[in-house]
Protein backbone atom coordinates (compact mmCIF):
# COMPACT_ATOMS: atom_id res chain seq x y z
CA UNK A 1 0.00 0.00 0.00
CA UNK A 2 2.54 2.65 -1.02
CA UNK A 3 1.81 5.91 -2.80
CA UNK A 4 -1.17 6.68 -0.57
CA UNK A 5 -2.32 10.24 0.11
CA UNK A 6 -3.85 12.22 2.96
CA UNK A 7 -7.26 11.58 1.38
CA UNK A 8 -6.59 7.83 1.44
CA UNK A 9 -5.64 8.06 5.11
CA UNK A 10 -8.81 10.02 5.90
CA UNK A 11 -10.93 7.41 4.09
CA UNK A 12 -9.23 4.50 5.88
CA UNK A 13 -9.53 6.28 9.21
CA UNK A 14 -13.26 6.84 8.63
CA UNK A 15 -13.72 3.15 7.79
CA UNK A 16 -11.64 2.04 10.81
CA UNK A 17 -12.27 4.61 13.56
CA UNK A 18 -10.93 2.33 16.30
CA UNK A 19 -7.41 2.41 14.84
CA UNK A 20 -4.96 5.25 15.04
CA UNK A 21 -2.99 5.64 11.82
CA UNK A 22 -0.21 7.75 10.39
CA UNK A 23 0.80 8.35 6.78
CA UNK A 24 4.57 8.10 6.29
CA UNK A 25 6.17 8.29 2.85
CA UNK A 26 2.96 7.12 1.16
CA UNK A 27 2.38 4.17 3.49
CA UNK A 28 -0.18 3.76 6.25
CA UNK A 29 1.20 2.84 9.66
CA UNK A 30 -1.28 1.47 12.18
CA UNK A 31 -0.26 2.55 15.66
CA UNK A 32 -0.58 0.01 18.45
CA UNK A 33 -1.99 1.06 21.82
CA UNK A 34 0.61 1.95 24.41
CA UNK A 35 1.01 0.26 27.74
CA UNK A 36 -0.32 1.71 30.94
CA UNK A 37 3.08 2.91 32.17
CA UNK A 38 3.96 5.02 29.12
CA UNK A 39 0.42 6.37 28.85
CA UNK A 40 0.42 7.35 32.53
CA UNK A 41 3.63 9.32 32.00
CA UNK A 42 2.25 10.88 28.81
CA UNK A 43 -0.90 11.98 30.63
CA UNK A 44 1.15 13.54 33.43
CA UNK A 45 3.37 15.42 30.96
CA UNK A 46 0.39 16.67 28.95
CA UNK A 47 -1.31 17.81 32.17
CA UNK A 48 1.77 19.71 33.36
CA UNK A 49 2.35 21.26 29.94
CA UNK A 50 -1.32 22.29 29.68
CA UNK A 51 -1.24 23.75 33.19
CA UNK A 52 1.62 26.00 32.06
CA UNK A 53 0.33 26.87 28.58
CA UNK A 54 -3.41 27.47 29.10
CA UNK A 55 -3.42 30.19 31.79
CA UNK A 56 -0.86 32.14 29.78
CA UNK A 57 -2.66 31.67 26.42
CA UNK A 58 0.62 30.46 24.91
CA UNK A 59 -0.97 28.07 22.41
CA UNK A 60 -2.41 24.58 22.42
CA UNK A 61 -1.26 21.25 23.79
CA UNK A 62 -2.35 18.03 22.10
CA UNK A 63 -2.27 14.33 22.88
CA UNK A 64 -1.49 11.35 20.66
CA UNK A 65 -4.66 11.52 18.57
CA UNK A 66 -3.86 14.92 17.03
CA UNK A 67 -2.60 14.49 13.48
CA UNK A 68 -0.40 17.00 11.66
CA UNK A 69 -0.09 17.25 7.89
CA UNK A 70 3.58 18.08 7.52
CA UNK A 71 5.22 19.92 4.60
CA UNK A 72 6.49 16.58 3.25
CA UNK A 73 2.82 15.37 3.04
CA UNK A 74 3.26 12.88 5.88
CA UNK A 75 0.56 12.83 8.55
CA UNK A 76 2.13 12.21 11.92
CA UNK A 77 0.76 12.17 15.47
CA UNK A 78 3.30 12.68 18.24
CA UNK A 79 2.39 11.41 21.71
CA UNK A 80 2.15 15.03 22.84
CA UNK A 81 2.78 18.35 21.19
CA UNK A 82 2.67 22.09 21.69
CA UNK A 83 1.82 24.70 19.06
CA UNK A 84 2.37 28.40 19.77
CA UNK A 85 -0.71 30.64 19.75
CA UNK A 86 0.61 32.77 16.89
CA UNK A 87 0.90 29.62 14.76
CA UNK A 88 -2.61 28.34 15.34
CA UNK A 89 -5.41 30.82 15.97
CA UNK A 90 -8.21 28.26 16.06
CA UNK A 91 -8.39 24.51 16.44
CA UNK A 92 -10.08 22.30 13.87
CA UNK A 93 -11.57 18.83 13.59
CA UNK A 94 -9.29 18.21 10.62
CA UNK A 95 -5.60 17.39 10.69
CA UNK A 96 -3.62 20.55 11.38
CA UNK A 97 -1.49 21.62 8.41
CA UNK A 98 1.49 22.80 10.39
CA UNK A 99 4.58 21.67 12.22
CA UNK A 100 4.26 21.73 16.03
CA UNK A 101 6.83 23.73 17.96
CA UNK A 102 7.48 20.97 20.50
CA UNK A 103 6.84 17.23 20.30
CA UNK A 104 7.16 14.42 22.81
CA UNK A 105 7.43 10.73 22.11
CA UNK A 106 7.10 8.17 24.89
CA UNK A 107 8.56 4.73 24.43
CA UNK A 108 6.12 1.94 25.10
CA UNK A 109 7.10 -1.71 25.18
CA UNK A 110 6.22 -2.19 21.49
CA UNK A 111 8.25 0.82 20.29
CA UNK A 112 11.75 0.74 18.83
CA UNK A 113 13.98 3.59 20.05
CA UNK A 114 15.63 4.04 16.65
CA UNK A 115 12.26 4.62 14.97
CA UNK A 116 11.15 7.06 17.66
CA UNK A 117 14.39 9.02 17.27
CA UNK A 118 13.90 9.07 13.47
CA UNK A 119 10.36 10.38 13.93
CA UNK A 120 11.64 13.16 16.18
CA UNK A 121 14.35 14.09 13.65
CA UNK A 122 11.75 14.15 10.86
CA UNK A 123 9.81 16.77 12.84
CA UNK A 124 12.96 18.76 13.67
CA UNK A 125 14.03 18.85 10.02
CA UNK A 126 10.60 20.27 9.13
CA UNK A 127 10.62 23.05 11.73
CA UNK A 128 9.87 21.66 15.20
CA UNK A 129 12.07 23.47 17.73
CA UNK A 130 12.30 20.82 20.46
CA UNK A 131 11.78 17.06 20.39
CA UNK A 132 11.73 15.03 23.58
CA UNK A 133 11.97 11.26 23.88
CA UNK A 134 10.93 9.73 27.20
CA UNK A 135 11.56 6.12 28.15
CA UNK A 136 9.61 5.36 31.35
CA UNK A 137 11.18 1.90 31.65
CA UNK A 138 14.74 3.26 31.88
CA UNK A 139 13.57 6.56 33.38
CA UNK A 140 15.44 8.58 30.80
CA UNK A 141 14.62 11.64 28.76
CA UNK A 142 16.45 12.78 25.62
CA UNK A 143 16.04 16.35 24.39
CA UNK A 144 16.69 17.15 20.72
CA UNK A 145 16.99 20.50 18.93
CA UNK A 146 17.41 21.28 15.24
CA UNK A 147 20.97 21.34 13.89
CA UNK A 148 22.29 19.57 16.97
CA UNK A 149 22.71 15.85 16.34
CA UNK A 150 23.85 15.35 19.91
CA UNK A 151 21.18 15.34 22.55
CA UNK A 152 20.76 16.09 26.20
CA UNK A 153 19.94 12.96 28.19
CA UNK A 154 18.73 12.93 31.75
CA UNK A 155 17.68 10.25 34.19
CA UNK A 156 15.16 10.81 36.95
CA UNK A 157 15.31 8.88 40.19
CA UNK A 158 12.04 9.23 42.09
CA UNK A 159 10.51 5.89 42.96
CA UNK A 160 6.99 7.29 42.74
CA UNK A 161 6.03 7.21 39.04
CA UNK A 162 3.37 9.88 39.35
CA UNK A 163 5.80 12.31 41.02
CA UNK A 164 8.45 11.45 38.45
CA UNK A 165 6.08 12.09 35.58
CA UNK A 166 4.95 15.33 37.19
CA UNK A 167 8.55 16.48 37.62
CA UNK A 168 9.36 15.44 34.08
CA UNK A 169 6.37 17.35 32.78
CA UNK A 170 7.52 20.48 34.56
CA UNK A 171 10.96 20.14 32.97
CA UNK A 172 9.36 20.35 29.53
CA UNK A 173 7.92 23.81 30.09
Secondary structure, DSSP 8 states (H G I E B T S, - for coil): --S--HHHHHHHHHH-TTSEEEEETTEEEEE----HHHHHHHHHHHHHHHHHHGGGT-EEEEETT--EE-TTS-EE--SEEEEETTT-SS--SS-B-S--SEEEEEE-TT--HHHHHHHHHHHHHHT-SEEEEEETTTTEEEEEETTEEEEEEEE---S-HHHHHHHHHHHH-
